[in-house]
């Protein structure tokens, strides 16, 4: 073989290899499958208005910018959040239908018979977004000024103290049951249809105390119509550092908080979950979202999908133990 002929063959081989490389590169699959290339929907299992709806709309606006697609909030209330949650559980796992999960999701997992979905396995968890402790509050006429005072009074006259909640199986109900169980006291639960009436009767003295969100109670605390006796977080809360925790009253395992996060239907491809996680955490880092959540008494929490799933699993275990002990059912 002469040099010219060999060079020709070599160039042909190199050209062929280069062409194959280019074709292979062009044919490489897109792990995101073009995601997103159409509008995304965030299902909120509550009606319009209120913090859950406002949070979703604030996050949706940031996600729309980050993902270059419209992000629409779809309110689907009913069934104690079960209707909207089930809608997402049955949606295609393509990343275009998301669920804003509230803390009620963990409670429903053990308090509601025959859920139409599995609270863990029916979802691909994306990220937590926020947490907030509750406040144990009472009207100014209530003689107790601390959790130890409540415990002492309840032990002196069992069954005479009462606390209100927004309804059986809700956060306030369960936090009262947790205090009742850990302190071994007999206190009366009075359920209402909504947090507003439950708090109003605590202000008026028709019940002795209740558990409320900061957003719901802060105005009444500032005006003197309510007094904050404790926060339900494990550690003192930066928003109200002067208010002790329930745990400090001798119940170190007492911890309860509201939380919010985002999930998609189970089997959503991991590259899509990761892209959504990145966009959500970026949204949470924006100064206006931070300012909004701080004003609402909510702490921003970004997480990995694994951290969120682990947190939820622990919440379910905690409430399962308490609800079993208290014999609470929601049907």
C-alpha positions in Angstrom: 0.0 0.0 0.0 1.4 3.4 -1.0 1.4 6.4 1.3 -1.2 8.2 -0.6 -3.6 5.3 -0.6 -3.0 4.7 3.1 -3.7 8.3 3.9 -7.0 8.2 2.0 -8.2 5.2 3.9 -7.1 6.7 7.2 -9.1 9.9 6.5 -12.1 7.9 5.5 -11.9 6.0 8.7 -11.6 9.1 10.8 -14.4 10.8 8.9 -16.6 7.7 9.5 -15.8 7.6 13.2 -16.5 11.3 13.5 -19.8 10.9 11.7 -20.8 8.0 14.0 -19.9 10.1 17.0 -22.0 13.0 15.8 -24.9 10.7 15.0 -24.6 9.0 18.4 -24.5 12.4 20.2 -27.5 13.6 18.3 -29.5 10.5 19.2 -28.6 10.7 22.9 -31.9 10.6 24.9 -33.0 13.7 26.7 -33.5 12.7 30.4 -36.0 15.5 30.8 -37.9 14.6 27.6 -38.2 18.3 26.9 -39.6 19.1 30.3 -41.3 21.5 30.7 -42.8 22.4 27.4 -46.3 23.2 28.5 -48.1 24.8 31.6 -47.7 23.2 35.0 -50.5 22.9 37.5 -50.1 23.1 41.3 -53.1 21.5 43.0 -54.0 23.1 46.4 -56.4 20.9 48.4 -58.0 24.0 49.9 -60.3 26.6 48.6 -59.2 30.1 47.4 -58.0 32.5 50.1 -56.1 31.7 53.2 -52.4 30.9 53.6 -52.3 27.7 51.7 -53.7 29.3 48.5 -51.5 32.4 48.9 -48.3 30.3 49.4 -49.0 28.3 46.3 -49.6 31.5 44.2 -46.4 33.1 45.5 -44.4 30.0 44.6 -46.1 29.5 41.3 -45.1 33.0 40.1 -41.4 32.2 40.9 -41.6 28.8 39.3 -43.1 30.2 36.1 -40.1 32.5 35.8 -37.6 29.8 36.6 -39.1 27.2 34.2 -40.2 29.6 31.4 -43.7 28.1 31.5 -47.0 29.2 33.1 -47.6 27.6 36.5 -51.3 27.6 37.4 -52.8 27.2 40.9 -55.8 24.7 40.9 -57.9 24.8 44.1 -59.5 21.4 44.8 -60.9 21.5 48.3 -62.9 18.9 50.1 -62.7 15.8 52.2 -60.1 17.3 54.5 -57.7 17.7 51.6 -58.3 14.1 50.4 -60.1 15.2 47.1 -57.3 17.3 45.8 -54.6 14.9 47.0 -56.3 11.9 45.3 -56.5 13.9 42.1 -52.7 14.3 42.0 -52.1 10.7 43.1 -54.0 9.6 40.0 -52.5 12.1 37.6 -49.9 11.1 34.9 -46.4 11.1 36.4 -44.9 13.6 34.0 -44.2 16.6 36.3 -47.0 18.7 35.0 -49.4 18.1 37.9 -48.0 18.9 41.4 -49.5 18.9 44.9 -48.9 21.4 47.6 -49.0 19.1 50.7 -50.0 20.5 54.1 -49.4 18.9 57.5 -52.8 17.4 57.4 -51.5 14.9 54.9 -49.6 13.1 57.7 -52.7 13.2 60.0 -55.0 11.8 57.3 -52.6 8.9 56.7 -53.6 7.5 60.1 -56.9 9.2 61.0 -58.9 8.6 57.8 -60.2 5.1 57.0 -59.7 3.8 53.5 -57.8 6.6 51.8 -57.9 6.2 48.0 -54.1 6.6 47.9 -51.1 5.6 49.9 -49.8 8.7 51.7 -46.1 7.8 51.0 -46.0 5.4 48.0 -48.5 7.3 45.8 -46.2 10.3 45.5 -42.7 11.4 44.3 -41.7 14.0 46.9 -40.0 17.1 45.6 -39.2 19.5 48.5 -40.4 20.8 51.8 -41.0 24.5 51.6 -41.9 25.8 55.1 -42.6 25.0 58.7 -44.3 26.9 61.5 -45.0 26.1 65.1 -48.4 26.6 66.7 -49.1 28.8 69.7 -50.9 27.7 72.8 -53.0 30.7 73.5 -55.7 31.8 76.0 -57.9 34.7 76.8 -56.7 37.3 79.3 -59.2 36.2 81.9 -57.8 32.6 82.0 -55.8 32.4 85.3 -53.1 30.1 83.9 -50.0 31.9 82.5 -48.0 28.8 81.6 -48.2 25.2 80.7 -47.2 24.2 84.2 -50.2 26.3 85.5 -52.5 24.4 83.1 -51.2 21.0 84.2 -51.5 21.9 87.9 -55.1 23.2 87.4 -56.1 20.1 85.4 -54.7 17.8 88.1 -56.5 19.7 90.9 -59.9 19.6 89.1 -59.8 16.8 86.4 -62.2 17.3 83.5 -62.9 21.0 84.2 -60.5 22.7 81.8 -61.4 22.8 78.1 -59.6 23.6 74.9 -61.1 24.4 71.4 -60.1 23.2 67.9 -61.1 23.8 64.4 -62.5 20.2 64.3 -62.0 16.7 65.3 -58.7 15.3 64.0 -57.3 18.7 63.2 -54.0 20.1 64.3 -55.3 21.8 67.4 -57.2 18.7 68.5 -54.2 16.5 68.2 -51.9 19.0 69.9 -54.3 19.1 72.9 -54.4 15.3 72.9 -50.6 15.2 72.9 -50.5 17.4 75.9 -53.2 15.4 77.6 -51.3 12.2 77.0 -47.8 13.4 78.0 -49.0 15.3 81.1 -51.5 12.6 82.1 -54.3 15.1 82.6 -58.0 15.1 81.9 -59.0 18.1 79.7 -62.1 18.5 77.6 -61.8 18.9 73.8 -64.4 21.2 72.2 -64.4 21.0 68.4 -65.6 23.9 66.2 -66.2 24.3 62.5 -63.1 26.4 61.8 -60.2 28.0 63.5 -61.8 31.4 63.7 -64.7 30.4 66.0 -62.4 28.2 68.0 -60.1 31.1 68.7 -62.9 33.6 69.3 -64.4 31.5 72.1 -60.9 31.2 73.7 -60.7 35.0 73.6 -64.2 35.2 75.1 -63.5 32.6 77.8 -66.1 30.1 76.6 -63.2 27.6 76.5 -60.0 27.9 78.4 -57.3 27.8 75.7 -56.6 26.7 72.1 -53.8 26.1 69.7 -53.5 28.6 66.8 -51.2 29.7 64.0 -49.1 32.8 64.4 -50.8 34.4 61.4 -54.2 33.7 63.0 -53.4 34.8 66.5 -50.7 37.5 66.2 -53.1 40.4 65.9 -55.1 39.3 69.0 -51.8 38.8 70.9 -50.6 42.3 70.1 -53.9 43.8 71.1 -54.0 41.9 74.4 -57.1 39.9 73.5 -55.0 36.7 73.7 -51.9 35.7 75.6 -49.3 33.2 74.3 -48.4 30.6 76.9 -46.2 28.3 74.8 -45.0 27.4 71.3 -45.2 23.8 70.1 -41.8 23.6 68.5 -38.9 21.7 70.0 -36.9 24.8 70.5 -37.9 28.4 71.2 -39.1 30.2 68.1 -37.1 33.2 66.8 -40.3 35.1 66.1 -41.4 35.0 69.8 -38.2 34.2 71.7 -39.8 35.2 75.0 -42.4 32.5 74.8 -41.3 29.1 76.2 -41.9 25.8 74.5 -44.3 23.1 75.8 -41.2 20.8 76.0 -39.7 23.2 78.6 -42.6 22.5 80.9 -41.3 19.0 81.5 -42.4 17.2 78.3 -39.2 17.0 76.3 -40.8 14.9 73.5 -43.6 17.4 72.8 -43.2 18.7 69.3 -45.7 19.7 66.7 -45.6 22.1 63.8 -47.4 23.0 60.6 -45.5 22.3 57.4 -45.9 22.5 53.6 -44.1 20.9 50.7 -44.5 19.8 47.1 -45.0 16.4 45.6 -45.8 14.8 42.2 -47.4 11.5 41.3 -45.4 8.4 42.1 -42.9 7.3 39.4 -42.3 10.8 38.1 -38.8 10.5 36.5 -36.1 11.6 38.8 -34.5 14.1 36.4 -37.9 15.9 36.4 -38.1 15.8 40.2 -34.6 17.2 40.4 -35.4 20.0 38.1 -38.5 20.9 40.0 -36.6 20.7 43.3 -33.9 23.1 42.0 -36.6 25.6 40.8 -38.6 25.4 44.1 -35.5 25.9 46.2 -34.5 28.8 44.1 -37.9 30.3 44.5 -37.7 30.0 48.3 -34.4 31.9 48.3 -35.9 35.0 46.6 -36.0 38.0 48.9 -39.7 38.7 48.4 -40.8 35.1 49.2 -38.5 35.2 52.3 -40.1 38.5 53.4 -43.7 37.2 52.8 -43.1 34.0 54.8 -41.4 35.8 57.6 -44.4 38.2 57.8 -46.7 35.2 58.0 -44.7 33.7 60.8 -43.4 30.8 58.6 -39.9 29.5 58.4 -38.5 28.7 54.9 -37.3 25.1 54.5 -35.8 23.8 51.3 -35.0 20.1 51.3 -34.0 17.1 49.1 -36.7 14.7 48.0 -35.3 12.1 50.4 -35.3 14.5 53.4 -38.9 15.4 52.7 -40.0 11.8 52.5 -38.2 10.9 55.7 -39.7 13.9 57.5 -43.2 12.8 56.4 -42.7 9.2 57.4 -41.7 10.3 60.9 -44.7 12.6 61.1 -47.0 9.7 60.2 -45.4 7.5 62.9 -45.8 10.2 65.5 -49.5 10.8 64.8 -50.2 7.1 64.4 -49.1 6.5 67.9 -51.0 9.4 69.3 -54.2 8.8 67.3 -54.2 5.1 68.3 -53.9 6.0 72.0 -56.7 8.7 71.7 -59.0 6.5 69.6 -59.5 9.3 67.0 -61.1 8.4 63.7 -62.2 10.7 60.8 -64.7 9.1 58.5 
